[in-house]
Amino acid sequence: MKALKELRVAKNLTQEQIAKSIGIPTRNYCNYENGTREADYDTLLKLSSFFDVSINQLLGEKNEDIILVNKKEFESLELIKGLAKVIDEIEKKNGL
């Protein structure tokens, strides 16, 4: 993932520092940055949260129809879904 190196350099951090911060082996992080290994979804979430960018940005996704969000955005969306469900239940209960 080309974006990883750019993000890391912009923060003036080493590969080891980032790997340690998100709890993965340095070797794995190096492989992700070099494109010799692909990160799983959990690791993508950790990286997007660490850099405060969307998974789209990490992957260099150009297709705007595909929206991948970072962990903070995902949690917000889940909260909104939960609130909408509660509102629906209240409306049904009150015959609205």
Order of alpha helices (4+ residues) and beta strands (2+ residues): alpha-alpha-alpha-alpha-alpha-alpha
